[in-house]
């Protein structure tokens, strides 16, 4: 499946600057967590390392831990612009949700395999990071469901919950599999792993996400 039009359009100057600042904060957080640990690192430490104020930091991230795990937040942001106007069935919904996840995977500010291994090591050694990752995943599932219920009030709650959970499982599985491959020093783009997982899910569900 080809990328959506929006993923192919060049970014404007303001968006490029925003992504650059976000990446600088993200890199500073990972480096400081590696050096000092999560508990000993403050938001001000991260802001200083990124060359910004703490006030600017909070324009991008809600917490110091979130700065090291921005993927879920980008997925939440992407949900705000989803067009549900042409939905005719739950299969349409699954396809739309998978397309949203793919557009986020295609984002040019995704971490490299090397960076992902750094994050994986932090998750393995820092309990605060693991707790945040679990909380972010729960929040993402809640946002997905609420967005579906708000935009599609005529669909029954059980169907929308299943769509949200299946979409979340595809997102989670793709990142988990990429992490496993990265740990094995297999260099592969996350979008490739996502599309493989999506194809597998299609086979299980009879092609409902393609």
Backbone torsions as a table, in degrees:
resi	resn	phi	psi	omega
1	UNK	NA	135.5	-177.1
2	UNK	-81.2	155.4	177.9
3	UNK	-62.4	155.9	177.1
4	UNK	-70.9	163.5	-179.8
5	UNK	-58.6	-41.3	-176.0
6	UNK	-63.7	-30.3	-179.1
7	UNK	-75.6	-16.9	-177.2
8	UNK	-94.7	-15.5	-176.8
9	UNK	-73.1	138.1	178.3
10	UNK	-65.4	145.7	179.8
11	UNK	-77.7	145.2	175.6
12	UNK	-75.4	169.8	-177.7
13	UNK	-59.8	-45.1	-178.6
14	UNK	-61.6	-42.8	-179.9
15	UNK	-67.2	-38.8	177.7
16	UNK	-62.8	-40.7	178.5
17	UNK	-66.2	-39.2	178.7
18	UNK	-62.6	-45.0	179.5
19	UNK	-66.2	-36.9	178.3
20	UNK	-63.3	-45.7	179.0
21	UNK	-63.7	-42.8	178.2
22	UNK	-59.2	-44.1	179.8
23	UNK	-65.4	-37.4	179.5
24	UNK	-66.5	-39.8	176.2
25	UNK	-65.0	-44.7	179.9
26	UNK	-58.4	-47.6	-179.6
27	UNK	-64.6	-41.3	179.3
28	UNK	-63.0	-40.9	-180.0
29	UNK	-64.0	-46.9	-179.6
30	UNK	-61.3	-46.5	-178.2
31	UNK	-61.4	-45.0	-179.5
32	UNK	-68.8	-37.1	177.2
33	UNK	-63.1	-38.7	177.8
34	UNK	-65.9	-39.8	-175.5
35	UNK	-78.3	-42.5	-170.8
36	UNK	-114.5	-17.7	-171.5
37	UNK	91.1	157.2	-177.1
38	UNK	-65.2	-46.2	-174.8
39	UNK	-61.8	-36.7	-175.8
40	UNK	-84.6	-8.9	-178.9
41	UNK	-95.4	134.0	178.0
42	UNK	-107.0	164.0	174.7
43	UNK	-59.5	-39.2	179.7
44	UNK	-63.2	-38.0	176.2
45	UNK	-58.1	-45.3	-178.4
46	UNK	-66.9	-43.6	179.4
47	UNK	-60.7	-44.0	179.0
48	UNK	-61.0	-43.9	-178.9
49	UNK	-65.4	-31.8	180.0
50	UNK	-87.7	-6.1	179.0
51	UNK	74.2	33.4	179.8
52	UNK	-132.0	175.7	175.7
53	UNK	-89.5	161.5	177.3
54	UNK	-64.2	-31.6	177.3
55	UNK	-62.7	-41.9	177.4
56	UNK	-65.1	-38.5	178.2
57	UNK	-52.6	-47.1	-175.1
58	UNK	-73.8	-7.0	170.4
59	UNK	-75.3	-20.1	-176.6
60	UNK	-107.4	-37.4	-175.2
61	UNK	-138.1	146.5	-178.7
62	UNK	-83.3	-19.0	-178.3
63	UNK	-154.6	166.3	179.4
64	UNK	-66.4	-36.6	180.0
65	UNK	-67.0	-38.2	-179.4
66	UNK	-62.2	-28.8	-179.4
67	UNK	-63.1	-24.7	179.0
68	UNK	-90.2	-9.8	-177.1
69	UNK	-134.4	69.8	-173.5
70	UNK	-82.4	-9.7	-172.5
71	UNK	-58.0	-46.8	-178.8
72	UNK	-61.4	-40.0	-179.5
73	UNK	-63.5	-38.2	178.1
74	UNK	-64.8	-35.8	177.6
75	UNK	-66.1	-43.1	177.6
76	UNK	-60.4	-45.4	179.4
77	UNK	-60.9	-39.5	-178.0
78	UNK	-64.9	-30.7	-179.2
79	UNK	-63.7	-24.1	-176.4
80	UNK	-67.1	-20.9	-176.1
81	UNK	-110.8	14.8	-178.4
82	UNK	-73.2	137.4	178.1
83	UNK	-101.4	112.3	-179.7
84	UNK	-101.1	10.8	-171.0
85	UNK	-65.6	-26.7	-176.2
86	UNK	-102.6	16.4	-178.7
87	UNK	-70.7	126.3	177.6
88	UNK	-116.2	-16.9	-175.6
89	UNK	-158.4	170.8	176.0
90	UNK	-67.1	-26.9	175.2
91	UNK	-63.5	-40.4	175.1
92	UNK	-59.6	-42.5	-179.6
93	UNK	-62.1	-46.2	179.1
94	UNK	-60.8	-39.0	179.7
95	UNK	-66.1	-44.6	179.2
96	UNK	-62.3	-44.9	-178.8
97	UNK	-64.0	-39.4	177.4
98	UNK	-65.9	-37.1	177.7
99	UNK	-65.0	-38.1	177.2
100	UNK	-62.5	-47.5	179.2
101	UNK	-60.4	-39.2	179.8
102	UNK	-66.2	-38.6	179.3
103	UNK	-63.7	-35.4	177.4
104	UNK	-69.7	-40.8	177.9
105	UNK	-61.5	-31.8	-178.8
106	UNK	-79.5	-8.9	-178.8
107	UNK	-54.8	133.9	-173.4
108	UNK	-72.1	-8.8	178.6
109	UNK	-101.3	24.8	173.0
110	UNK	-70.9	148.9	-179.3
111	UNK	-69.9	153.0	175.2
112	UNK	-73.5	169.2	178.1
113	UNK	-59.6	-39.9	179.2
114	UNK	-62.2	-42.3	179.1
115	UNK	-66.9	-37.7	179.7
116	UNK	-63.2	-35.3	176.8
117	UNK	-64.7	-35.8	176.8
118	UNK	-63.5	-43.3	178.4
119	UNK	-64.8	-41.1	179.2
120	UNK	-60.6	-39.8	178.4
121	UNK	-65.7	-39.9	177.2
122	UNK	-63.2	-40.8	178.2
123	UNK	-64.0	-32.0	-179.6
124	UNK	-75.6	-25.6	-173.1
125	UNK	-111.8	-18.1	-174.8
126	UNK	-114.0	109.5	-179.8
127	UNK	-60.8	-35.3	179.0
128	UNK	-61.7	-37.0	179.2
129	UNK	-68.4	-41.4	179.7
130	UNK	-64.4	-40.9	179.1
131	UNK	-63.2	-41.2	179.8
132	UNK	-65.5	-43.2	-179.7
133	UNK	-59.2	-42.6	179.2
134	UNK	-65.9	-41.6	179.7
135	UNK	-65.8	-40.4	179.0
136	UNK	-64.2	-37.9	179.7
137	UNK	-66.4	-41.1	176.9
138	UNK	-62.9	-41.4	179.7
139	UNK	-64.8	-41.5	179.0
140	UNK	-60.9	-44.6	177.8
141	UNK	-59.7	-40.4	178.6
142	UNK	-64.5	-43.7	179.9
143	UNK	-64.0	-42.8	179.5
144	UNK	-59.6	-47.9	-178.7
145	UNK	-64.3	-45.6	-178.3
146	UNK	-63.5	-37.1	178.2
147	UNK	-64.3	-42.0	178.8
148	UNK	-65.0	-45.0	-178.2
149	UNK	-65.7	-36.9	-179.0
150	UNK	-69.5	-39.3	-176.1
151	UNK	-88.1	-20.3	-176.4
152	UNK	-130.7	66.6	-175.4
153	UNK	-65.3	-18.1	-178.0
154	UNK	-86.5	-5.9	177.9
155	UNK	-88.7	146.0	-179.6
156	UNK	-72.0	149.9	-173.6
157	UNK	-61.2	-37.0	-178.0
158	UNK	-64.0	-42.4	179.7
159	UNK	-63.5	-43.5	-179.2
160	UNK	-67.7	-36.5	177.1
161	UNK	-63.4	-42.6	178.2
162	UNK	-63.2	-41.9	178.1
163	UNK	-60.5	-46.0	-179.2
164	UNK	-62.5	-43.9	-177.1
165	UNK	-70.3	-38.0	177.1
166	UNK	-66.1	-41.7	178.4
167	UNK	-63.5	-41.8	178.3
168	UNK	-65.2	-38.9	179.1
169	UNK	-64.0	-39.1	177.8
170	UNK	-64.1	-45.2	178.4
171	UNK	-60.2	-50.1	-177.5
172	UNK	-63.6	-45.8	-178.0
173	UNK	-62.7	-39.5	179.8
174	UNK	-61.3	-46.0	179.9
175	UNK	-68.4	-38.6	178.8
176	UNK	-62.7	-44.1	-179.0
177	UNK	-66.1	-39.8	177.4
178	UNK	-62.5	-40.2	178.1
179	UNK	-62.6	-40.3	177.8
180	UNK	-62.8	-44.2	179.9
181	UNK	-66.1	-40.3	179.1
182	UNK	-62.1	-41.0	179.5
183	UNK	-64.1	-25.2	178.2
184	UNK	-91.5	9.0	-178.2
185	UNK	62.4	28.1	173.6
186	UNK	-91.0	112.8	-177.1
187	UNK	-86.7	114.5	-179.4
188	UNK	-150.1	143.9	179.0
189	UNK	-71.3	142.7	-179.8
190	UNK	-59.1	-31.9	-179.7
191	UNK	-65.3	-32.0	178.3
192	UNK	-65.3	-45.1	179.3
193	UNK	-65.0	-41.3	178.8
194	UNK	-59.5	-45.8	-177.5
195	UNK	-67.0	-33.4	175.4
196	UNK	-65.5	-43.5	178.3
197	UNK	-65.3	-38.7	178.9
198	UNK	-64.7	-40.7	178.0
199	UNK	-64.3	-39.0	177.7
200	UNK	-63.9	-43.8	178.2
201	UNK	-63.4	-40.6	176.7
202	UNK	-57.2	-42.5	179.3
203	UNK	-62.5	-36.8	179.6
204	UNK	-71.7	-36.6	-174.0
205	UNK	-104.0	8.3	177.5
206	UNK	76.5	34.9	173.7
207	UNK	77.7	25.5	-174.2
208	UNK	-78.9	-10.6	179.6
209	UNK	-107.6	0.5	-177.6
210	UNK	-100.9	NA	NA
